[in-house]
Amino acid sequence: DSGSARIYAIRSDTMDVWLEHELLDSVNGLLPEAERLLVTTMAGRLLSIDYETRAITVLAEGLGDGDGVAPAGEGRYFVSEWPGLMHLVNTADGSHDTIIDTRADNRFMNDFLLVGDTLYQPHWEPSELTAYRIVRP
């Protein structure tokens, strides 16, 4: 719930607040991993939440209106930013590089899907889909 800084859990047809915290202000993208939940926020953060303790760690900041998130390997993640940026975030030090910028073309991006080495990016405007081949070192 991006309006109230909450993440909900649904169990047996019941919805309960799983976590509420000021760092979850404008919560948006969720990526479940084995030991943690990665979260993007429209307040520009990439967060890690430990499932057991629910402790929140800020992995990166300065990501604008953070939206989608997917693993890039070696502690790095792709994070999309509304309206048209894709970042490669290094969680070891919180640094990030912009690898795609579609703002000048008014090609808005938000959520995306990474399948193998192809990143599928639907565009809010125009109503199109772009596929990018990801080359990993």
PyMOL commands that set and color helices and strands:
alter all, ss='L'
color gray80, all
select helices_A, chain A and resi 22-24+103-105
alter helices_A, ss='H'
color red, helices_A
select strands_A, chain A and resi 6-11+14-20+27-32+36-41+46-50+56-60+65-73+76-82+85-90+96-101+113-115+118-123+128-133
alter strands_A, ss='S'
color yellow, strands_A
deselect
rebuild
show_as cartoon
